[in-house]
Amino acid sequence: MSGEHEIEGLMDTAMKSLREMVDANTIIGDIIESNDGVTVIPVSKVYCGFVAGGGEYGKYKDNMPFIGGSGAGISLQPVGFLVIAKEQVRLIPVCGSTPLDKAIEAVPIIAEQMQNLFKKEGGDS
């Protein structure tokens, strides 16, 4: 390696692999267009990790003997969808923690409780 230490080569290889895994299409997904003019774009959160290390052992002679390693990892988490319709842009989150989602989830429970209440009132009269 012309003037370059072996650890630099390990780091370059890991970084090139990481660049191949993560690009703009990883974070912002492929555009989905419907027949009625609605456009949906998936959005994700990406976490990346990178590590490299090495050292010489024994007698140091011409950068040898060298031992080293490197690695990279990636985690992809869906965040939501950008929905574009009729000049409006909305972000619909994937997690079900919005107040609207909680209200929608509660509808069947409330309906069942109301049915039980009406049954009790109807049975007592």
C-alpha positions as CSV (number, residue, x, y, z in Angstrom):
1,M,0.0,0.0,0.0
2,S,1.7,3.1,-1.2
3,G,2.3,5.1,2.0
4,E,-1.1,4.1,3.4
5,H,-1.5,2.1,6.5
6,E,-3.6,-1.1,6.4
7,I,-6.2,0.4,8.7
8,E,-6.9,3.1,6.2
9,G,-7.7,0.4,3.6
10,L,-10.0,-1.4,6.1
11,M,-11.8,1.9,6.8
12,D,-12.2,2.8,3.1
13,T,-13.7,-0.7,2.4
14,A,-16.2,-0.4,5.2
15,M,-17.2,3.1,4.3
16,K,-17.7,2.2,0.6
17,S,-20.0,-0.7,1.7
18,L,-21.9,1.6,4.0
19,R,-22.4,4.2,1.2
20,E,-23.8,1.4,-1.1
21,M,-26.3,0.4,1.6
22,V,-27.5,3.9,2.4
23,D,-28.6,6.3,-0.2
24,A,-31.5,8.8,-0.6
25,N,-33.8,6.0,-1.7
26,T,-33.3,4.2,1.6
27,I,-34.6,7.2,3.6
28,I,-37.2,8.4,1.1
29,G,-38.8,5.4,-0.6
30,D,-40.1,5.0,-4.1
31,I,-43.0,7.3,-5.0
32,I,-46.4,5.6,-5.2
33,E,-49.0,7.3,-7.4
34,S,-52.7,6.3,-7.5
35,N,-55.1,6.7,-10.3
36,D,-57.0,9.5,-8.4
37,G,-54.0,11.8,-8.2
38,V,-52.8,10.9,-4.7
39,T,-49.1,10.5,-4.3
40,V,-47.6,8.5,-1.3
41,I,-43.9,8.7,-0.4
42,P,-42.6,6.3,2.3
43,V,-40.2,7.9,4.8
44,S,-37.8,6.0,7.1
45,K,-35.2,6.7,9.8
46,V,-31.8,5.2,9.3
47,Y,-29.2,4.5,12.0
48,C,-25.7,3.7,10.9
49,G,-22.7,2.4,12.9
50,F,-19.1,2.0,11.9
51,V,-16.1,0.6,13.6
52,A,-12.5,-0.1,12.6
53,G,-9.4,-1.0,14.5
54,G,-6.1,-2.7,14.2
55,G,-2.5,-2.9,15.4
56,E,0.9,-4.4,14.9
57,Y,2.1,-7.3,16.9
58,G,5.6,-8.7,17.3
59,K,8.4,-6.7,15.7
60,Y,7.5,-3.7,13.6
61,K,8.9,-4.1,10.1
62,D,7.4,-2.6,6.9
63,N,3.9,-2.2,8.5
64,M,3.9,-6.0,9.2
65,P,2.7,-8.0,11.0
66,F,-0.6,-6.1,11.1
67,I,-3.9,-7.4,12.3
68,G,-7.2,-5.4,12.0
69,G,-10.8,-5.5,11.3
70,S,-13.7,-3.2,10.4
71,G,-17.4,-3.4,10.2
72,A,-20.6,-1.4,9.6
73,G,-24.2,-1.9,10.5
74,I,-27.4,-0.3,9.6
75,S,-30.9,-0.2,11.1
76,L,-33.9,1.0,9.1
77,Q,-37.1,2.1,10.9
78,P,-40.2,3.2,9.0
79,V,-41.4,6.7,10.2
80,G,-44.5,7.4,8.1
81,F,-45.8,8.3,4.7
82,L,-46.0,11.7,3.0
83,V,-49.4,11.9,1.3
84,I,-49.8,14.5,-1.4
85,A,-53.4,15.2,-2.6
86,K,-55.1,18.2,-3.9
87,E,-52.3,20.7,-3.0
88,Q,-52.1,19.3,0.5
89,V,-49.2,17.5,2.0
90,R,-49.6,15.4,5.2
91,L,-47.3,13.1,7.1
92,I,-49.1,10.0,8.3
93,P,-47.0,8.4,11.0
94,V,-46.5,4.7,11.2
95,C,-46.7,4.5,14.9
96,G,-50.2,4.4,16.3
97,S,-49.6,7.0,19.0
98,T,-51.4,10.0,17.5
99,P,-54.5,11.3,19.3
100,L,-56.6,10.5,16.2
101,D,-55.3,6.9,16.1
102,K,-56.2,6.5,19.8
103,A,-59.7,7.9,19.2
104,I,-60.3,5.5,16.3
105,E,-59.0,2.5,18.3
106,A,-61.5,3.5,21.1
107,V,-64.6,3.6,18.8
108,P,-65.3,-0.2,19.0
109,I,-64.9,-0.2,22.8
110,I,-67.2,2.8,23.2
111,A,-69.8,1.2,20.9
112,E,-69.7,-2.1,22.8
113,Q,-70.1,-0.2,26.1
114,M,-73.1,1.8,24.7
115,Q,-74.7,-1.4,23.4
116,N,-74.4,-3.0,26.9
117,L,-75.8,0.1,28.5
118,F,-78.8,0.1,26.1
119,K,-79.4,-3.6,26.7
120,K,-79.4,-3.1,30.5
121,E,-81.8,-0.2,30.2
122,G,-84.1,-2.1,27.8
123,G,-84.1,-5.2,30.1
124,D,-85.0,-3.3,33.2
125,S,-88.1,-1.6,31.9
